[in-house]
Amino acid sequence: MRRRVWVATFAVLALVLAACGGGGGAEETTTTAPEAAGTTEAPSEAVSQRAFRFVVVSHGQSSDPFWSVAANGVKDAAADMGVEVEYQAPGTFDMAEMSQIIDAAVASKPDGLVVTIPDADALGPSIRAAVDAGIPVISMNSGSDVFADLGVLVHVGQTEYEAGLIAGQRMAGEGVTNALCINQEVGNAALDLRCQGFTDGLGGNVTVIPVDLADPAGAQAAVAGALGANPDTNGILTLGPTGALPTLNALEEAGKVGEIKLATFDLGPEVLQAIIDGKMLFAIDQAQYLQGYLPIVLLTKFLETGALPLGSVDRVILTGPQIVTAETAADVIAFSEKGLR
């Protein structure tokens, strides 16, 4: 898997370097790109504006700490490529609404479409309609196991089962035998795969606890209740910061920080600080900034050259999993505070 990461990374870097040189016949005037969210300095050079319009449809809202970083990647890539990009998402985790947003995006005839695929059954018809309309589609974040069946060109993200497997193996190495898997989006196939991989990697008992990402107090209460119902619990994996912080609060309230091993998927300043402080073992980073950034670069160069880096035979360009521990968290936290990790 590590070899595949480097192959994909070098291929994408080659594209980015090529992009810096402009090119293609769809360029208009040269203007200065607007500053993208998450950056601290305005662009120092003029950016060639291309007559491309892309739509990004995500199942996660940009107001969510995780998705705000992905949205920063989208905005920065739009500025760097000189293209127009619209970021859209349902108000909540709602597949019916998301499919309607994709349908509306397809009807608007964009030059390219980027989607997440948390539920292929619900979103598949809308994604296929985009492909059938001749719109190039790239998936990001979720859908690594199903994107090819829908006609999507390439996927940018991590393979979720393998990421969960790694988390389970690391937890087992810490002596964890009875664990909770805190799922903030039950029904999201990617998160279900994380729990499945975690269970297999741990080789012990795992209980899945659903929580509402929009209700931190309710999530904390749900974790506290699960700890009471499962007194042998000695490890917890949360599937994102929106579950990690309420879980940490529940452990602190119960006086079990350190006694019960805690790890999480995805980053945030609070998560990284908890790792530095020894309250969490590790976090699994999937580099969501790159998940937002790279598809815009890939679509731009695909339209200009007809080529794509395929990463490997399965066409997944891996951005993770990258394990962040106490030894590396201090180096990462500055990027997280800037909205880049």
N, C-alpha and C positions, 0 to 999 in steps of 0.2 A: 504493500500500500504506500509506503514512504517513497518508493521509486516513482509511483504514479503521480504523487504530489509534485515532485520536482519536474517531471516531464511536462505536466500541465502548467506549472508555474513558468517555466522557461518559454513555453509556447505563447502564453498570454503576455509575458513581458516583451516578447518579440513584436506582438501586435501593438502593444502600447507605444513602444519605441517607433514603430512605423507610423502610428497615429500622430505622433508629435511632428511628423514631417508633412501632415496634411495629405493632399492627394484626392483623386476622385473627381468626377465631373459634376457633382451636385452642390458645389460650393457657391455661395452668394457673396455678399460683401464681407469685409473684414472689420469686426468690431471687438470691443473688449467684453469678455463674458462677465456676467454678474457674479458676485461673490456667493459661493454655495454655503449652506448651513453647515456648521461644524468646522469651518476653516477660520483661520485667524488673520490671514493676509489676503488682500485682493490680488488677482492675477497680475503679474508684472509685464506680460506680453499680450499682444493682440491675438485673438483666437479666430481662425477662419470659420465663419458660420456656414453650416451645411443646411440644405433644405430638407432635413429629415425630422419627422415627428414620431416619437415613440410613446407608448403608454405602458406604464407599469401597474399591474393589478396585484396587490398583496392581500393575504388574509389578515395581516396585522396592521394596526393603525400606527401612523407615524408619531402619535402621542405616546405610544408605549416606549419605554426606555430602549428596549431591544430594537424595535423597528425604526425608532428615530435615527439610530446609527446607520441602518440600512438605507433610510431615506437620505441621509447625508451623503452616502456613497453615490446614490442616484443623482443628486443635485451636483455633486462635484464632477461626476463623469459628464453630465450634460454641459457644464461649463467648459470642461477640458476638450470635449469633442465639438463644441459649438452646435449642439442640436437642441431641439425642443423636446422636453419630456414632461409628461403628466403622471403624477403618482396618485393612485386611487385605491381605496380599500373600503370594505363594509364598515358600518358603525360598530359592530361587534363580530364575534366569530360566527358568521352566518353564511353558509354555502349557497343558499338560494339567492341572497343578495349579491354575493360575489359573482355568481354565474351571470346575473343580470348586468353587473358592471362590465364583465368581459364581453357580453353580447353588445352592449352599447359602445364599447371601445372598438370592436370589430366593425360595427356599422359606421363608425367615424372614419374608417379606412386609414389607419396609421401606417407608417412605413415599417414598423416593427412592434412587437408585443412582448412584454416580459411578465410572466405569471409565477405565482407559487401554486403548488398543487397539493394541498393538505387532504383533499378528498377527490380521487380520480373519478369515482362514480358520479358525483354531483357536478363536477366541473368539466369532465371529459367532453360532453357534447359541445360546449361553448368553445373549448380549446380547439377541437377538431374543426369547428366552423371557421375559426381564424385560419387554420392551416389550409382548409379547402378554398378559402378566399385568396390564397396566395400571400398571406401575411407571414413573414418569418417570425417564429416564436422561440423564445429561450425561456427556460424555467430556472428559478432560483430557490434556494432555501429548502423547500420541501417538494418531493416528487422524484427523487433520484431513482426510485424503483419502478416508476410508471411512465416517465416522460416520453421515452422512446416509442411506447405503444400509441401515444397520442399524436405522433408526428412532429414533436418538438425537436428542434435542431440539436440542442446541447443543454446540459444542466450544470449550474454553478452552485456548489454547496458541499455538504458532507453526506456520506452515506450513514443514515441514522442508526441502523441496527449495529453496525460496526462500532460507532461511537459509543453506544450504550454498552456494548460488549467490553470495550476498553475500560469504561467506568466500573463495570462489575468486577472485572479482573483486578483492578487497582484496589477496590474496596475489599475484595477477598484477601488480598495481600496485607490489608490492615487488620485482618481478623474478623471482619463483618460476616455474620452468618444469617441474621434476620434483619431485613431491611424494608423500608417504605419507599415507594416511588411516587413522588408528588407531581400530579399531572394537571396543569392549569388549562388545558384545552382538550378535554376528552372528546374523541371523534376526529382529532387531527392525526392522520395515519402516521406522520413523521414522529410524533410524540409517543404514539403507541409502540412504534418500532424501537424507540429508545428504551422504553420500559422492558420490552421483550429481550433486547440485547443485554440490558443490565441484569435481568433475571438469569439468562444463560451464562453470562460471564461470572456472576457471583457464585452460582452453583448452590445457593441456599434458598431461603424462603423470602419472597418478595410480595408485599401487599401494595396494590395501586390505590392511591388516595386521590380522588378528584377534588379540585378546588376551583374557585372562580377567580380569574386573574383580576377582575374589576372590584373584588371585595377582599382586601388584605386582612381585615379583621376577621372575616368569616374563614379565610384560609388558615389563619393562625389558630382559630378555634377548632377547625377540622383536623389540623395536625395534632393539637393537644389531645383531642378525643381519640385519635388513632394511636397515640402513644399510650393512653390509658387502656385501650382495648388490646394493645399488643405490647405487653410489658417486657418481652424478650428482645424488643427492637434494639439493635446496636449499630445501625447505620441508616442513613437517609440520603437518597438522591433526588434532588429537585430538577425539573426540566427547564427552568429559566429563572431569572432574577425575581420575577413577580411571585414565584413560589418560594424562592430561597430566603428572602428577607422575612416573610411571615413565619417560615419554618424556624429560622434562627431565633426569632422573638419567642416562639413557643418553647424552644430548647432552653433559652435563658430563663424564662419564667419557671420552667420545671427544674432548673438547676442541673441540666444534663449536657451543657456545652462541653465538648471534649470527651465526655463519657460515651455519647452517641456520635459516631463519625458522620460528618455532613459534607456533601459535595454537590455541585450543581453544574448544569449546562449554562453556558453563556455568561457574559461579563457585565459589569457595571462597577462604578467606583465603590459602592458599598460592599459588593461581593469581593472585590480585590482587597479592600481594607480588612475584611473578615479573614481572608486567607493570610494576609500579613500578620494579623493578630493571633493566628492559630486557632480561630473558631471554625474554619472550614479547611478541609484537606486540600481540595483542588477545584478548579473549574475547567470545563471543556469549552474551549473557544472555537466557534466556527467562522469567525471573521466576517460578520454580517455586513460590515462596510464594503468589503470586496464583493459580497453577493449582490449588493446594489450597484457597485461601480462597474464591475467587469461586463455584465450583460449589455450595458450601454455602449461600451467600447467594442464589444464583439459584434453587435448589430451594426454599428457604424461601419466597421471595416468589412463586414460581410456584404453590405450593400455596395461598398466601393470596390471590393476585390473578389467577392464570391467565395472567399475562403474562411474557414473557421478552425481554431485549434480544437482537436477532439479529445485531448487529454489522455485517452486510452481507448481500447476497443469498445468500452461501454459508454463513451462520450460524456463522462462526468468529470468536470474540472473541479478538483477538490480544493476547498478553502479551509478544511478542518478534517478531523478534530486536532486541535492544538491544546495540549495540557498546560494549564497555568497553575503553578505551585507557589509556595512561600518564597522559593528561590528566585522566581521570575516575576512575581506579581508587582513588585515595586517598579520594575521597568515598564510594565504595561499600563499602570494606573494613570500616568500622564496622558497617554493616548486615549484612554477611556474618558477622562475628564474633558477632552477636546471633541468627543463624539466620533472618534475614529476606531475604537475597539469596543 
